[in-house]
Amino acid sequence: MISKDKLDRINFLAKKSKSEGLTNIEKEEQQELRKEYLKNVRKSFKNQLKTMTVIDPAGNDVTPKKLRDEQERNKHH
């Protein structure tokens, strides 16, 4: 999980970028923070998918095989 300080910094840089612009150093910092944030979001999303079951309107489990296989691999770790 990304720290509150980093989220605050991301938001600060975004606002500053819109209002007055960023220095090259701030632009680089912003890109690195965004990369870290997106990496964290993707990891969280993947973890949510690993616990998901897909059910069709008739009540049948239609979870894709690839997802079921991944869930099985994670049970054994």
MOPAC internal coordinates of N, CA, C and O (Angstrom, degrees):
PM7 1SCF
backbone

  N    0.0000 0     0.00 0     0.00 0    0    0    0
  C    1.4380 1     0.00 0     0.00 0    1    0    0
  C    1.5253 1   109.18 1     0.00 0    2    1    0
  O    1.2310 1   120.97 1   -39.62 1    3    2    1
  N    1.2984 1   115.74 1   140.38 1    3    2    1
  C    1.4591 1   120.46 1  -178.84 1    5    3    2
  C    1.5321 1   109.10 1   -82.27 1    6    5    3
  O    1.2310 1   120.77 1   -38.57 1    7    6    5
  N    1.3154 1   116.14 1   141.43 1    7    6    5
  C    1.4679 1   120.33 1  -175.33 1    9    7    6
  C    1.5276 1   111.71 1   -70.48 1   10    9    7
  O    1.2310 1   121.40 1   -22.98 1   11   10    9
  N    1.3068 1   114.93 1   157.02 1   11   10    9
  C    1.4671 1   121.04 1   177.30 1   13   11   10
  C    1.5251 1   110.42 1   -61.91 1   14   13   11
  O    1.2310 1   120.46 1   142.43 1   15   14   13
  N    1.3302 1   116.72 1   -37.57 1   15   14   13
  C    1.4679 1   120.37 1   178.55 1   17   15   14
  C    1.5320 1   111.06 1   -59.61 1   18   17   15
  O    1.2310 1   120.74 1   137.72 1   19   18   17
  N    1.3213 1   116.19 1   -42.28 1   19   18   17
  C    1.4647 1   119.43 1   179.96 1   21   19   18
  C    1.5238 1   111.17 1   -69.34 1   22   21   19
  O    1.2310 1   120.37 1   139.99 1   23   22   21
  N    1.3301 1   116.90 1   -40.01 1   23   22   21
  C    1.4639 1   119.54 1   176.40 1   25   23   22
  C    1.5219 1   111.09 1   -62.26 1   26   25   23
  O    1.2310 1   120.71 1   138.14 1   27   26   25
  N    1.3129 1   116.24 1   -41.86 1   27   26   25
  C    1.4674 1   120.18 1   177.04 1   29   27   26
  C    1.5253 1   110.62 1   -61.11 1   30   29   27
  O    1.2310 1   120.64 1   138.91 1   31   30   29
  N    1.3118 1   116.39 1   -41.09 1   31   30   29
  C    1.4699 1   120.56 1  -179.84 1   33   31   30
  C    1.5338 1   110.35 1   -66.39 1   34   33   31
  O    1.2310 1   119.98 1   138.24 1   35   34   33
  N    1.3262 1   117.65 1   -41.76 1   35   34   33
  C    1.4684 1   121.58 1   176.68 1   37   35   34
  C    1.5242 1   109.51 1   -57.44 1   38   37   35
  O    1.2310 1   120.49 1   132.30 1   39   38   37
  N    1.3142 1   116.67 1   -47.70 1   39   38   37
  C    1.4652 1   121.10 1  -179.17 1   41   39   38
  C    1.5279 1   111.54 1   -65.03 1   42   41   39
  O    1.2310 1   120.52 1   138.87 1   43   42   41
  N    1.3277 1   116.61 1   -41.13 1   43   42   41
  C    1.4595 1   120.29 1   178.03 1   45   43   42
  C    1.5265 1   110.82 1   -60.41 1   46   45   43
  O    1.2310 1   120.67 1   132.34 1   47   46   45
  N    1.3289 1   116.32 1   -47.66 1   47   46   45
  C    1.4638 1   120.12 1  -178.93 1   49   47   46
  C    1.5298 1   111.42 1   -64.34 1   50   49   47
  O    1.2310 1   120.29 1   143.42 1   51   50   49
  N    1.3164 1   117.06 1   -36.58 1   51   50   49
  C    1.4667 1   120.46 1   178.22 1   53   51   50
  C    1.5271 1   110.45 1   -63.93 1   54   53   51
  O    1.2310 1   120.60 1   134.76 1   55   54   53
  N    1.3133 1   116.46 1   -45.24 1   55   54   53
  C    1.4673 1   120.27 1   179.24 1   57   55   54
  C    1.5253 1   110.99 1   -65.11 1   58   57   55
  O    1.2310 1   120.68 1   136.65 1   59   58   57
  N    1.3187 1   116.31 1   -43.35 1   59   58   57
  C    1.4656 1   120.59 1  -179.85 1   61   59   58
  C    1.5254 1   110.48 1   -64.18 1   62   61   59
  O    1.2310 1   120.80 1   141.48 1   63   62   61
  N    1.3201 1   116.08 1   -38.52 1   63   62   61
  C    1.4624 1   120.54 1   179.13 1   65   63   62
  C    1.5216 1   111.10 1   -59.96 1   66   65   63
  O    1.2310 1   120.79 1   139.04 1   67   66   65
  N    1.3216 1   116.10 1   -40.96 1   67   66   65
  C    1.4620 1   121.04 1  -179.48 1   69   67   66
  C    1.5262 1   112.12 1   -73.36 1   70   69   67
  O    1.2310 1   120.49 1   144.63 1   71   70   69
  N    1.3271 1   116.67 1   -35.37 1   71   70   69
  C    1.4633 1   119.41 1  -173.25 1   73   71   70
  C    1.5260 1   113.37 1   -86.51 1   74   73   71
  O    1.2310 1   120.34 1   131.91 1   75   74   73
  N    1.3269 1   116.96 1   -48.09 1   75   74   73
  C    1.4582 1   118.25 1  -174.32 1   77   75   74
  C    1.5192 1   114.44 1  -131.37 1   78   77   75
  O    1.2310 1   120.45 1   171.43 1   79   78   77
  N    1.3152 1   116.75 1    -8.57 1   79   78   77
  C    1.4599 1   120.18 1  -178.65 1   81   79   78
  C    1.5154 1   111.47 1    93.92 1   82   81   79
  O    1.2310 1   121.16 1   -15.56 1   83   82   81
  N    1.3142 1   115.38 1   164.44 1   83   82   81
  C    1.4634 1   122.04 1  -177.42 1   85   83   82
  C    1.5200 1   110.54 1  -117.28 1   86   85   83
  O    1.2310 1   121.11 1   -28.34 1   87   86   85
  N    1.3268 1   115.48 1   151.66 1   87   86   85
  C    1.4572 1   120.35 1   171.54 1   89   87   86
  C    1.5283 1   107.35 1   -73.82 1   90   89   87
  O    1.2310 1   120.86 1   -12.52 1   91   90   89
  N    1.3213 1   115.95 1   167.48 1   91   90   89
  C    1.4641 1   119.13 1   178.03 1   93   91   90
  C    1.5293 1   111.40 1   -61.58 1   94   93   91
  O    1.2310 1   120.42 1   142.43 1   95   94   93
  N    1.3149 1   116.81 1   -37.57 1   95   94   93
  C    1.4693 1   120.68 1   178.59 1   97   95   94
  C    1.5241 1   110.18 1   -64.75 1   98   97   95
  O    1.2310 1   120.26 1   138.07 1   99   98   97
  N    1.3265 1   117.12 1   -41.93 1   99   98   97
  C    1.4671 1   120.85 1   179.09 1  101   99   98
  C    1.5291 1   110.53 1   -66.95 1  102  101   99
  O    1.2310 1   120.12 1   143.20 1  103  102  101
  N    1.3259 1   117.38 1   -36.80 1  103  102  101
  C    1.4676 1   120.53 1   177.46 1  105  103  102
  C    1.5194 1   110.69 1   -62.39 1  106  105  103
  O    1.2310 1   120.57 1   137.09 1  107  106  105
  N    1.3364 1   116.51 1   -42.91 1  107  106  105
  C    1.4666 1   120.71 1   177.98 1  109  107  106
  C    1.5281 1   110.78 1   -63.79 1  110  109  107
  O    1.2310 1   120.89 1   136.76 1  111  110  109
  N    1.3292 1   115.90 1   -43.24 1  111  110  109
  C    1.4643 1   120.27 1   178.21 1  113  111  110
  C    1.5267 1   110.17 1   -61.09 1  114  113  111
  O    1.2310 1   120.70 1   136.52 1  115  114  113
  N    1.3242 1   116.27 1   -43.48 1  115  114  113
  C    1.4607 1   121.29 1  -179.68 1  117  115  114
  C    1.5296 1   110.59 1   -60.64 1  118  117  115
  O    1.2310 1   120.35 1   136.49 1  119  118  117
  N    1.3198 1   116.94 1   -43.51 1  119  118  117
  C    1.4649 1   120.48 1   179.72 1  121  119  118
  C    1.5303 1   111.34 1   -63.35 1  122  121  119
  O    1.2310 1   120.37 1   137.01 1  123  122  121
  N    1.3364 1   116.91 1   -42.99 1  123  122  121
  C    1.4662 1   120.17 1   178.97 1  125  123  122
  C    1.5272 1   111.15 1   -64.46 1  126  125  123
  O    1.2310 1   120.37 1   138.06 1  127  126  125
  N    1.3255 1   116.89 1   -41.94 1  127  126  125
  C    1.4664 1   120.06 1   178.23 1  129  127  126
  C    1.5256 1   111.14 1   -64.63 1  130  129  127
  O    1.2310 1   120.56 1   140.15 1  131  130  129
  N    1.3185 1   116.53 1   -39.85 1  131  130  129
  C    1.4697 1   119.93 1   178.29 1  133  131  130
  C    1.5135 1   111.30 1   -64.10 1  134  133  131
  O    1.2310 1   120.32 1   138.24 1  135  134  133
  N    1.3445 1   117.00 1   -41.76 1  135  134  133
  C    1.4658 1   120.73 1   178.10 1  137  135  134
  C    1.5288 1   110.40 1   -59.32 1  138  137  135
  O    1.2310 1   121.00 1   133.81 1  139  138  137
  N    1.3350 1   115.69 1   -46.19 1  139  138  137
  C    1.4680 1   120.30 1   179.80 1  141  139  138
  C    1.5224 1   110.77 1   -62.61 1  142  141  139
  O    1.2310 1   120.59 1   136.88 1  143  142  141
  N    1.3331 1   116.48 1   -43.12 1  143  142  141
  C    1.4636 1   121.29 1   179.89 1  145  143  142
  C    1.5330 1   110.53 1   -61.82 1  146  145  143
  O    1.2310 1   120.17 1   131.91 1  147  146  145
  N    1.3293 1   117.27 1   -48.09 1  147  146  145
  C    1.4677 1   120.83 1  -179.18 1  149  147  146
  C    1.5270 1   111.75 1   -64.46 1  150  149  147
  O    1.2310 1   120.28 1   141.72 1  151  150  149
  N    1.3148 1   117.07 1   -38.28 1  151  150  149
  C    1.4680 1   120.80 1   177.37 1  153  151  150
  C    1.5280 1   109.50 1   -59.66 1  154  153  151
  O    1.2310 1   121.02 1   137.55 1  155  154  153
  N    1.3310 1   115.65 1   -42.45 1  155  154  153
  C    1.4580 1   121.36 1   179.87 1  157  155  154
  C    1.5265 1   111.31 1   -65.99 1  158  157  155
  O    1.2310 1   120.26 1   137.80 1  159  158  157
  N    1.3387 1   117.11 1   -42.20 1  159  158  157
  C    1.4728 1   121.50 1   179.29 1  161  159  158
  C    1.5264 1   110.19 1   -63.36 1  162  161  159
  O    1.2310 1   120.45 1   136.08 1  163  162  161
  N    1.3274 1   116.74 1   -43.92 1  163  162  161
  C    1.4743 1   120.20 1   179.75 1  165  163  162
  C    1.5217 1   111.44 1   -62.97 1  166  165  163
  O    1.2310 1   120.52 1   137.99 1  167  166  165
  N    1.3248 1   116.62 1   -42.01 1  167  166  165
  C    1.4650 1   120.59 1   179.78 1  169  167  166
  C    1.5259 1   110.27 1   -62.75 1  170  169  167
  O    1.2310 1   120.48 1   135.75 1  171  170  169
  N    1.3193 1   116.68 1   -44.25 1  171  170  169
  C    1.4590 1   121.57 1   179.46 1  173  171  170
  C    1.5298 1   110.85 1   -62.63 1  174  173  171
  O    1.2310 1   120.66 1   136.45 1  175  174  173
  N    1.3285 1   116.34 1   -43.55 1  175  174  173
  C    1.4558 1   121.10 1   179.79 1  177  175  174
  C    1.5321 1   111.03 1   -63.20 1  178  177  175
  O    1.2310 1   120.49 1   136.56 1  179  178  177
  N    1.3220 1   116.67 1   -43.44 1  179  178  177
  C    1.4684 1   120.22 1   178.60 1  181  179  178
  C    1.5220 1   110.92 1   -61.89 1  182  181  179
  O    1.2310 1   120.46 1   139.93 1  183  182  181
  N    1.3279 1   116.73 1   -40.07 1  183  182  181
  C    1.4638 1   119.53 1   178.35 1  185  183  182
  C    1.5214 1   111.26 1   -64.44 1  186  185  183
  O    1.2310 1   120.00 1   142.81 1  187  186  185
  N    1.3216 1   117.61 1   -37.19 1  187  186  185
  C    1.4694 1   120.52 1   176.77 1  189  187  186
  C    1.5239 1   110.62 1   -65.30 1  190  189  187
  O    1.2310 1   120.43 1   137.90 1  191  190  189
  N    1.3208 1   116.78 1   -42.10 1  191  190  189
  C    1.4627 1   119.94 1   179.55 1  193  191  190
  C    1.5221 1   111.81 1   -61.68 1  194  193  191
  O    1.2310 1   120.90 1   144.26 1  195  194  193
  N    1.3174 1   115.89 1   -35.74 1  195  194  193
  C    1.4638 1   119.90 1  -177.09 1  197  195  194
  C    1.5221 1   112.79 1   -64.40 1  198  197  195
  O    1.2310 1   119.85 1   163.32 1  199  198  197
  N    1.3166 1   117.90 1   -16.68 1  199  198  197
  C    1.4685 1   120.66 1   179.42 1  201  199  198
  C    1.5272 1   111.89 1  -107.01 1  202  201  199
  O    1.2310 1   120.04 1  -176.09 1  203  202  201
  N    1.3095 1   117.52 1     3.91 1  203  202  201
  C    1.4589 1   122.39 1  -173.08 1  205  203  202
  C    1.5303 1   112.24 1   -86.87 1  206  205  203
  O    1.2310 1   121.19 1   -36.34 1  207  206  205
  N    1.3092 1   115.34 1   143.66 1  207  206  205
  C    1.4609 1   123.08 1   171.73 1  209  207  206
  C    1.5180 1   107.20 1  -123.55 1  210  209  207
  O    1.2310 1   120.70 1   -45.15 1  211  210  209
  N    1.3319 1   116.27 1   134.85 1  211  210  209
  C    1.4629 1   120.90 1  -179.50 1  213  211  210
  C    1.5244 1   108.53 1  -103.32 1  214  213  211
  O    1.2310 1   121.11 1   -55.65 1  215  214  213
  N    1.3311 1   115.49 1   124.35 1  215  214  213
  C    1.4655 1   121.80 1  -178.77 1  217  215  214
  C    1.5273 1   108.24 1  -118.08 1  218  217  215
  O    1.2310 1   120.41 1   -48.42 1  219  218  217
  N    1.3430 1   116.83 1   131.58 1  219  218  217
  C    1.4704 1   119.69 1   177.86 1  221  219  218
  C    1.5347 1   109.74 1   -82.05 1  222  221  219
  O    1.2310 1   119.73 1    -8.08 1  223  222  221
  N    1.3421 1   118.12 1   171.92 1  223  222  221
  C    1.4735 1   121.01 1  -177.89 1  225  223  222
  C    1.5236 1   114.42 1   -56.95 1  226  225  223
  O    1.2310 1   119.91 1   154.86 1  227  226  225
  N    1.3368 1   117.78 1   -25.14 1  227  226  225
  C    1.4640 1   121.26 1   179.49 1  229  227  226
  C    1.5282 1   112.22 1   -84.22 1  230  229  227
  O    1.2310 1   120.26 1   177.31 1  231  230  229
  N    1.3322 1   117.11 1    -2.69 1  231  230  229
  C    1.4616 1   120.55 1   178.70 1  233  231  230
  C    1.5172 1   114.45 1    91.32 1  234  233  231
  O    1.2310 1   120.22 1  -170.25 1  235  234  233
  N    1.3165 1   117.19 1     9.75 1  235  234  233
  C    1.4586 1   121.00 1  -179.91 1  237  235  234
  C    1.5285 1   110.75 1   -86.40 1  238  237  235
  O    1.2310 1   121.05 1   -38.03 1  239  238  237
  N    1.3180 1   115.59 1   141.97 1  239  238  237
  C    1.4606 1   120.59 1   175.62 1  241  239  238
  C    1.5259 1   108.03 1   -74.98 1  242  241  239
  O    1.2310 1   120.54 1   -66.28 1  243  242  241
  N    1.3252 1   116.57 1   113.72 1  243  242  241
  C    1.4581 1   121.58 1  -179.84 1  245  243  242
  C    1.5340 1   110.60 1  -119.01 1  246  245  243
  O    1.2310 1   121.24 1  -150.29 1  247  246  245
  N    1.3310 1   115.23 1    29.71 1  247  246  245
  C    1.4513 1   120.21 1   178.01 1  249  247  246
  C    1.5228 1   108.79 1   -58.31 1  250  249  247
  O    1.2310 1   119.54 1   -50.84 1  251  250  249
  N    1.3315 1   118.49 1   129.16 1  251  250  249
  C    1.4651 1   120.23 1  -179.80 1  253  251  250
  C    1.5267 1   111.82 1   -56.80 1  254  253  251
  O    1.2310 1   121.14 1   -36.58 1  255  254  253
  N    1.3231 1   115.43 1   143.42 1  255  254  253
  C    1.4650 1   121.42 1  -177.72 1  257  255  254
  C    1.5249 1   111.46 1   -56.19 1  258  257  255
  O    1.2310 1   120.33 1   138.42 1  259  258  257
  N    1.3097 1   116.98 1   -41.58 1  259  258  257
  C    1.4664 1   120.43 1  -179.19 1  261  259  258
  C    1.5360 1   110.69 1   -58.77 1  262  261  259
  O    1.2310 1   120.20 1   138.72 1  263  262  261
  N    1.3144 1   117.22 1   -41.28 1  263  262  261
  C    1.4609 1   121.55 1   178.99 1  265  263  262
  C    1.5321 1   110.73 1   -69.87 1  266  265  263
  O    1.2310 1   120.12 1   137.44 1  267  266  265
  N    1.3336 1   117.37 1   -42.56 1  267  266  265
  C    1.4737 1   120.19 1   177.67 1  269  267  266
  C    1.5261 1   110.91 1   -60.72 1  270  269  267
  O    1.2310 1   120.90 1   138.00 1  271  270  269
  N    1.3403 1   115.88 1   -42.00 1  271  270  269
  C    1.4669 1   120.20 1   178.66 1  273  271  270
  C    1.5262 1   110.79 1   -61.41 1  274  273  271
  O    1.2310 1   120.29 1   136.91 1  275  274  273
  N    1.3316 1   117.05 1   -43.09 1  275  274  273
  C    1.4656 1   121.53 1   178.39 1  277  275  274
  C    1.5225 1   110.77 1   -63.31 1  278  277  275
  O    1.2310 1   120.11 1   139.35 1  279  278  277
  N    1.3155 1   117.39 1   -40.65 1  279  278  277
  C    1.4628 1   121.43 1   178.70 1  281  279  278
  C    1.5322 1   110.59 1   -63.42 1  282  281  279
  O    1.2310 1   120.51 1   139.39 1  283  282  281
  N    1.3226 1   116.62 1   -40.61 1  283  282  281
  C    1.4532 1   120.63 1   177.92 1  285  283  282
  C    1.5157 1   111.83 1   -63.85 1  286  285  283
  O    1.2310 1   120.28 1   137.55 1  287  286  285
  N    1.3404 1   117.06 1   -42.45 1  287  286  285
  C    1.4575 1   120.83 1   178.07 1  289  287  286
  C    1.5221 1   110.65 1   -60.34 1  290  289  287
  O    1.2310 1   120.41 1   141.15 1  291  290  289
  N    1.3032 1   116.82 1   -38.85 1  291  290  289
  C    1.4630 1   120.29 1  -177.98 1  293  291  290
  C    1.5153 1   112.78 1   -73.56 1  294  293  291
  O    1.2310 1   119.81 1   155.26 1  295  294  293
  N    1.3225 1   117.98 1   -24.74 1  295  294  293
  C    1.4657 1   120.54 1   177.17 1  297  295  294
  C    1.5148 1   111.32 1   -67.23 1  298  297  295
  O    1.2310 1   120.88 1   151.06 1  299  298  297
  N    1.3193 1   115.91 1   -28.94 1  299  298  297
  C    1.4655 1   120.65 1  -175.03 1  301  299  298
  C    1.5282 1   112.20 1   -91.85 1  302  301  299
  O    1.2310 1   119.70 1  -175.78 1  303  302  301
  N    1.3106 1   118.17 1     4.22 1  303  302  301
  C    1.4718 1   120.29 1   178.90 1  305  303  302
  C    1.4743 1   111.74 1  -103.24 1  306  305  303
  O    1.2310 1   120.10 1   180.00 1  307  306  305

